[in-house]
């Protein structure tokens, strides 16, 4: 028998990390980022000492949990920009964002929650916004997207779809239908009436989505919980 416990401990460490990330992702999606670290440890079935050894701050945990979401957003918009048909590329991005929101509410959390300047989530979101601006301008230059459409209007579609996804029994079907309506309104030539003045809105300007059952006050960037010392 191996008595040094090395391989066994490494396997345990990997398993604990997976459990912590899975519990945090579910907690953030249902309750927002105000879920206390001790609650995440409880849901993951690990001690607070184990949690803090893996993730010394909540910011580190948030970055780990949402890294895939941010990368998915960047890849999604980049693929739309590579489409030789600007309008098709634009529509594909808007539809895919809506479908992502309908199947995973944590997608809205990563796009709307406030994080520190140092967070990789924030830098990733800035990259997404830059790509969205390019996507909008490219489609307008092609004459397919109405001239008064602003990049911030895509943010409004994200918020609209998130609200729908939270309120209906079949989020996917509802978001698909809403998005189809919106895309018809976005297309150039479908409506000659001027829109109300656009609002200057970016992902960093949004308020985090309200989640029922949220507990605690240790959101990102706030004073961390006092860590319990292990024995």
C-alpha positions in Angstrom: 0.0 0.0 0.0 1.2 3.5 -0.8 1.4 5.4 2.5 2.6 8.8 1.3 -0.9 9.7 0.1 0.5 11.7 -2.9 -1.6 10.3 -5.8 -4.6 10.0 -3.5 -4.3 13.6 -2.4 -3.9 14.9 -5.9 -7.0 13.0 -7.0 -8.9 14.5 -4.1 -7.7 18.0 -4.9 -8.9 17.7 -8.5 -12.2 16.3 -7.4 -12.7 19.1 -4.8 -11.9 21.7 -7.4 -14.5 20.3 -9.8 -17.1 20.2 -7.0 -16.4 23.8 -5.9 -16.6 25.2 -9.4 -19.8 23.3 -10.2 -21.4 24.4 -6.9 -20.3 28.0 -7.5 -21.7 28.0 -11.0 -25.1 26.7 -9.9 -25.2 29.2 -7.0 -24.2 32.2 -9.0 -26.8 31.3 -11.7 -29.6 30.9 -9.2 -28.7 33.5 -6.5 -26.3 35.9 -8.1 -22.8 36.7 -6.8 -23.9 37.6 -3.3 -23.8 33.9 -2.3 -21.3 33.7 0.6 -18.2 31.6 0.2 -19.2 29.4 3.2 -22.5 28.6 1.4 -20.5 27.6 -1.7 -18.3 25.3 0.4 -21.4 23.8 2.0 -23.0 23.1 -1.4 -19.7 21.6 -2.7 -19.4 19.4 0.3 -15.9 20.7 1.3 -14.5 22.7 4.2 -13.9 26.4 4.0 -10.2 25.8 4.4 -10.3 23.6 1.3 -12.2 26.2 -0.6 -9.8 29.0 0.2 -6.8 26.9 -0.6 -8.1 26.4 -4.1 -9.6 30.0 -4.4 -8.1 32.5 -2.0 -10.7 35.2 -3.0 -14.2 35.2 -4.5 -12.8 37.1 -7.5 -10.6 34.1 -8.3 -13.5 31.8 -8.0 -15.7 34.0 -10.3 -12.9 34.1 -12.9 -12.6 30.3 -12.9 -16.4 29.7 -13.0 -17.0 32.1 -15.9 -13.9 31.7 -18.0 -15.6 29.3 -20.4 -18.6 31.6 -20.7 -16.5 34.6 -21.7 -14.4 32.6 -24.2 -17.6 31.2 -25.7 -18.9 34.8 -26.2 -15.7 35.9 -27.9 -15.7 32.9 -30.2 -19.4 33.3 -31.0 -19.1 36.9 -32.1 -15.8 36.2 -33.9 -17.5 33.5 -35.9 -20.2 35.9 -36.9 -17.6 38.4 -38.2 -16.0 35.7 -40.3 -19.3 34.9 -42.1 -19.0 36.3 -45.6 -22.7 37.5 -45.4 -22.7 40.3 -42.8 -26.5 40.1 -42.2 -26.4 36.3 -41.7 -23.4 36.6 -39.4 -25.2 39.3 -37.3 -28.4 37.3 -37.0 -26.5 34.2 -36.1 -24.7 36.0 -33.2 -28.0 37.5 -31.9 -29.8 34.1 -32.1 -26.9 32.2 -30.5 -26.8 34.7 -27.6 -30.5 34.3 -27.0 -30.3 30.5 -27.1 -27.4 30.5 -24.7 -29.4 32.7 -22.3 -32.4 30.4 -22.6 -30.5 27.3 -21.7 -28.1 28.7 -19.1 -29.1 31.7 -16.9 -25.5 32.0 -15.6 -24.7 33.3 -19.1 -26.6 36.5 -18.1 -24.7 36.7 -14.8 -21.3 36.8 -16.5 -22.5 39.4 -19.0 -24.1 41.8 -16.5 -22.5 41.4 -13.1 -20.0 44.0 -11.8 -16.5 42.8 -11.2 -13.2 44.5 -10.5 -10.9 46.1 -13.2 -8.4 43.3 -12.6 -10.9 40.5 -13.3 -10.4 38.4 -16.4 -14.1 38.4 -16.8 -14.2 42.2 -17.2 -11.3 42.2 -19.7 -13.1 39.4 -21.6 -16.4 41.4 -21.7 -14.5 44.4 -23.1 -13.3 42.2 -25.9 -16.8 41.0 -26.5 -18.1 44.6 -26.7 -15.4 45.6 -29.1 -16.3 42.7 -31.4 -20.0 43.5 -31.2 -19.3 47.1 -32.2 -17.4 45.8 -35.3 -20.2 43.4 -36.1 -22.8 46.2 -36.0 -20.8 48.6 -38.1 -19.9 45.9 -40.7 -23.6 44.9 -41.1 -24.6 48.6 -41.4 -22.0 49.2 -44.1 -23.4 46.3 -46.0 -26.8 48.1 -45.9 -28.6 45.3 -44.1 -28.9 46.7 -40.6 -30.9 49.8 -39.9 -28.7 52.9 -39.6 -30.0 54.0 -36.2 -29.1 50.7 -34.6 -26.5 51.1 -31.9 -24.2 48.4 -30.4 -25.9 49.0 -27.0 -29.1 47.7 -28.6 -27.6 44.2 -28.6 -27.2 44.6 -24.8 -30.9 45.4 -24.6 -31.8 42.2 -26.5 -29.7 40.3 -23.9 -31.6 41.8 -21.1 -35.0 41.2 -22.8 -34.2 37.6 -23.5 -32.9 37.1 -19.9 -36.2 38.5 -18.6 -38.2 36.2 -20.8 -36.1 33.1 -19.9 -36.8 33.7 -16.3 -40.6 34.0 -16.6 -41.8 31.3 -19.0 -42.0 27.5 -18.8 -40.3 27.0 -22.2 -37.4 29.6 -22.3 -35.9 28.3 -25.5 -39.1 28.6 -27.6 -39.9 32.0 -26.1 -36.5 33.5 -26.7 -36.4 32.1 -30.2 -39.7 33.8 -31.0 -38.8 37.1 -29.4 -35.4 37.2 -31.2 -37.2 36.5 -34.5 -39.4 39.6 -33.9 -36.4 41.7 -32.9 -34.3 40.7 -36.0 -37.2 41.7 -38.3 -37.3 45.1 -36.6 -33.5 45.5 -36.9 -33.3 44.9 -40.6 -32.8 47.9 -42.8 -35.8 49.1 -44.8 -38.4 47.4 -42.6 -39.4 50.5 -40.7 -38.7 54.1 -41.8 -39.9 55.6 -38.5 -37.0 57.0 -36.4 -36.3 55.2 -33.1 -36.2 57.0 -29.7 -32.7 58.3 -28.8 -30.3 55.5 -28.1 -29.0 55.1 -24.6 -25.3 54.7 -24.0 -25.1 51.4 -22.3 -22.3 48.8 -22.0 -21.9 45.6 -20.2 -20.2 47.4 -17.3 -23.2 49.7 -16.9 -25.7 47.0 -16.1 -27.1 46.0 -12.8 -26.8 42.3 -12.0 -29.9 40.3 -12.6 -32.0 39.8 -9.5 -32.1 36.2 -8.3 -34.5 34.8 -5.7 -33.2 33.4 -2.6 -29.9 35.3 -2.5 -28.2 35.3 0.8 -25.2 37.1 2.2 -23.4 40.3 1.3 -20.0 39.2 0.1 -20.3 40.1 -3.6 -17.3 40.5 -5.8 -15.0 43.3 -4.6 -16.6 43.5 -1.2 -15.0 42.7 2.1 -14.2 39.0 2.2 -15.6 36.7 4.8 -13.5 35.9 7.8 -11.8 32.6 7.0 -12.1 29.8 9.6 -8.8 28.4 10.6 -8.4 24.7 9.9 -7.3 22.4 12.7 
